[in-house]
Amino acid sequence: MNQVVFARHLLTAAGWRRNARVVIDKAGIIRSVRTANGRSADKTVGVLLPAAGNVHCHSFQRAIAGLGEARGGAETDDFWSWRRFMYAFLERLGPADIEAIAAQVQMQTLEAGFAAVGEFHYVHHQAGGVPYAQPAELTLRLLSAAGETGIGYTHLPVLYMRGGLDDRPLQAAQLRFGCDVDRFARLYQDMRQAMAHCPADYRLGVAPHSLRAVTAEGLAFVEQLSAGAPIHIHIAEQVAEVSAVQQVLGARPLRWLLDHCAVDARWCLVHATHASADEVSAIAARKSVVGVCPITEANLGDGIFAAARFSAAGGRLAIGSDANVRISLAEELRSLEYSQRLRHQQRLVLAGGGHSCGRFLYQQALAGGAQALARNAGAIAVGAVADLVALDDGSQLLEGLQGDALLDAWIFAGDDRLVTDTWSAGRHVVENGRHIRREQIGARFAATMRRLRRDL
């Protein structure tokens, strides 16, 4: 059966329309968009938008949100001290914990207005690096969570080969990540077989973790293994990382990657926080996506990506929730723009194409997210996947507004409470602001967290 959604305000691929109807077929594909009345609709909404994809997520890290905010006697705290805390917590997590946390994160991601997620999945093994009886056990858990929540899903298994640029062996929690290329190839094949039974909109990519964790040979292996699939990598997130790569490899991280790999439109360069001017231009020319995670980057003190320069060069941006300290599409976009305002001491930095700042930011997230997740989405257009989000036009914040002003009000003055409905590939998973399985997913997450926090 087709679904029919009527919207009083509709952002289509051709621009804003009033009083239009979207028809979605049983495969979750948009079949028609036309002006109509709402009498024959299955659902009537206020503002209907294409829904963006969350391109960078470590779902298990949601379990430590708010827990790493004390110095513990040190004079300073940074990314590396936070990472030690995260590693220690990770040792406690079993398969059921990882599934419960992932389901909660995916549910909140959908309620925030995202329709899809890219899971940058680097926890493959048991503590000590011991494989599970089913080597792809944790991938299966994540797929189970996605099946329960109905989110659009791109799985990005991580190749993690070493403890640093000096080829030191993996230690402690890192042993749960570790694979040489042969072990990873076997694991990847298991993942491919598992995903063959998933919904048609699911995708399998690959993620070399970072230049410090993957050798040149590993990068070449990943490029060959994943022919045509998305490739995501952490790059140039921290000043210390840039300095170390420059010292050992003789070039800055982004410059080295661009010179040694066929970086193109299937690559998502996550963070790229400390990119030089020439690197920014080169990334844009390669048509790669930069996956920025403004809330996490602020929380970890990473720095500010040169988004204004990148945008001016025609670069492609996407949004990720990364450590999931907060899960909010509107807040991520607001944080991105505000970081640029602070950096340049100007207003409306990320704007162009005749659109408002909010519209420009949102269009970037749509197009960049669809590209990075290999998803035929990002627009309300015939033939596209029906990734949709609806906002409450009856709220005091949006009432009486039209066009781009609706997006500006949501992004700069609103929050997730404006989201009434979300569809992922036609799956209507958020209704009236609540995920359709919120109670059971939330109860399982709460029980998991109570047990984990008792052991802190």
C-alpha positions, -999 to 999 in steps of 0.1 A, spaced: 0 0 0 11 35 -8 14 61 19 1 97 13 14 126 33 -1 160 30 19 191 41 9 227 44 46 237 38 68 214 17 105 218 8 109 201 -25 140 197 -48 126 227 -67 119 249 -37 91 256 -13 55 246 -21 22 251 -2 -5 225 3 12 195 -15 9 158 -13 37 132 -13 30 96 -23 54 70 -10 53 34 -24 57 2 -3 94 2 -11 99 35 6 104 55 -26 87 88 -34 64 83 -64 47 117 -68 48 152 -54 19 174 -63 -3 202 -52 -35 188 -36 -58 190 -6 -54 169 24 -87 150 23 -73 117 10 -40 118 30 -29 92 55 -10 118 75 -13 156 75 17 176 88 27 212 90 62 215 76 76 186 56 114 185 49 138 160 34 155 144 64 193 145 67 217 117 75 239 115 106 273 106 90 295 99 120 283 80 151 300 60 178 268 49 194 283 32 225 299 65 236 264 78 245 267 58 277 295 81 290 277 114 280 281 138 309 305 115 328 339 129 317 335 165 329 358 165 359 396 170 358 404 143 384 433 163 398 450 172 365 457 208 357 443 204 322 421 180 303 420 173 266 410 148 240 436 123 250 426 122 287 390 119 276 400 90 254 416 72 283 383 75 303 363 62 273 386 32 268 382 23 305 345 24 302 345 4 270 360 -26 288 327 -30 307 305 -33 276 291 -67 264 271 -74 233 237 -68 250 249 -35 263 261 -23 229 228 -32 213 207 -15 240 228 17 238 228 17 200 190 13 199 186 43 223 210 64 202 192 55 170 158 63 185 170 97 197 186 103 163 153 97 146 134 119 171 159 147 165 150 147 128 177 126 112 165 96 91 197 77 87 230 70 105 265 60 96 279 38 124 317 41 126 321 7 142 354 -1 157 346 -25 186 348 -60 170 361 -83 197 358 -93 234 381 -78 260 417 -88 253 410 -90 216 394 -125 219 370 -131 190 334 -139 196 321 -173 187 304 -154 159 331 -130 148 306 -104 136 286 -106 168 287 -69 175 278 -60 139 248 -83 142 238 -65 174 240 -31 157 219 -44 128 194 -58 153 191 -23 169 186 -7 134 159 -32 126 141 -24 159 143 14 154 137 15 117 166 39 110 183 41 77 217 24 83 252 26 68 276 3 85 312 14 85 335 -13 101 368 1 112 402 -12 103 425 -6 134 459 -21 130 484 -5 155 486 17 186 504 46 169 525 59 141 556 42 156 538 8 150 535 1 187 512 -28 195 476 -23 206 471 -22 243 442 -26 268 408 -16 253 424 -11 218 427 -49 216 389 -50 211 394 -30 178 425 -47 164 427 -65 131 454 -71 105 442 -71 69 435 -108 68 414 -109 99 396 -78 88 389 -93 54 372 -123 70 353 -101 93 342 -79 65 329 -109 45 308 -120 75 294 -85 77 286 -85 40 267 -118 44 248 -105 74 237 -73 56 224 -93 26 193 -99 46 187 -63 56 164 -37 42 173 -25 7 183 10 19 211 -4 42 247 1 30 281 -13 39 311 9 37 345 8 54 365 30 78 403 30 81 403 45 116 431 71 112 466 75 99 479 67 133 460 34 135 463 22 99 494 16 78 499 27 41 494 -9 32 462 -10 52 448 20 34 455 5 0 438 -27 11 407 -8 22 405 10 -11 405 -23 -29 382 -41 -5 354 -16 -7 353 -9 -44 326 17 -50 315 18 -13 318 48 11 352 52 29 352 72 61 384 82 81 392 103 111 417 129 99 435 160 114 412 162 144 439 172 169 470 194 168 491 167 184 480 143 156 490 168 129 524 173 145 530 135 149 520 127 113 541 155 100 571 143 120 568 106 110 553 107 75 568 140 64 536 158 56 504 170 73 477 143 76 454 156 49 482 164 25 496 129 30 462 113 25 455 133 -7 489 124 -21 488 87 -13 451 77 -17 426 81 -45 405 104 -24 373 112 -43 335 116 -39 332 83 -19 354 95 9 341 112 40 369 130 59 357 132 95 366 163 114 394 177 92 396 203 120 432 214 114 432 217 76 454 242 59 441 266 32 455 245 4 442 213 19 407 228 22 408 237 -15 421 203 -25 394 184 -6 367 205 -23 383 199 -57 382 161 -50 344 164 -42 349 146 -9 326 152 20 339 167 53 319 152 81 319 178 109 306 170 144 303 205 160 290 195 194 316 167 200 344 189 186 334 216 210 331 192 239 365 177 233 382 210 225 392 199 191 391 233 173 371 248 145 370 236 110 375 262 82 339 257 70 336 292 55 367 287 33 356 252 24 321 263 15 334 292 -7 355 266 -26 324 245 -33 331 220 -6 305 194 6 297 194 43 278 168 64 269 164 100 277 137 126 269 132 162 302 114 170 304 108 208 266 116 212 271 138 241 240 155 226 219 142 198 202 172 180 203 180 143 192 216 149 219 221 176 246 206 154 238 231 126 235 260 150 269 251 166 285 249 132 274 284 122 281 299 156 317 285 156 322 303 123 308 335 137 332 334 166 361 326 144 354 354 119 336 378 142 308 381 117 272 370 113 255 348 87 289 333 77 275 301 61 249 314 37 247 316 -1 228 307 -32 201 332 -25 191 313 6 190 321 43 217 309 66 194 281 80 184 270 45 221 269 33 232 249 64 203 225 60 209 219 23 246 212 30 236 186 56 211 170 32 234 167 2 266 159 21 248 133 43 233 115 13 266 113 -5 286 102 26 261 74 34 256 63 -2 219 70 1 196 82 -26 181 107 -3 184 144 6 155 157 -15 117 154 -18 117 143 -54 103 115 -74 125 84 -73 143 94 -41 142 74 -9 115 88 14 136 102 42 113 129 56 109 150 88 79 171 98 79 201 120 50 216 140 39 247 122 14 254 149 41 260 175 45 296 187 80 296 172 69 287 136 34 300 135 29 325 106 63 318 90 69 306 55 98 294 34 133 296 46 122 315 78 108 281 90 142 265 88 159 296 104 135 295 134 140 258 139 178 258 137 186 291 155 157 294 180 142 259 183 150 224 193 140 188 188 105 194 203 95 209 169 99 175 153 66 157 150 72 129 126 101 111 109 101 87 80 132 66 71 129 50 36 91 53 41 91 37 75 70 60 97 90 56 129 84 89 148 48 100 153 37 130 173 73 136 185 78 101 199 94 70 184 69 43 180 90 19 203 102 45 227 90 28 259 106 -6 253 139 9 239 141 34 267 134 9 294 161 -14 282 186 14 280 177 26 315 183 -8 329 216 -11 311 228 22 324 218 15 360 239 -16 359 269 0 342 269 30 366 268 8 397 303 -4 386 318 31 381 
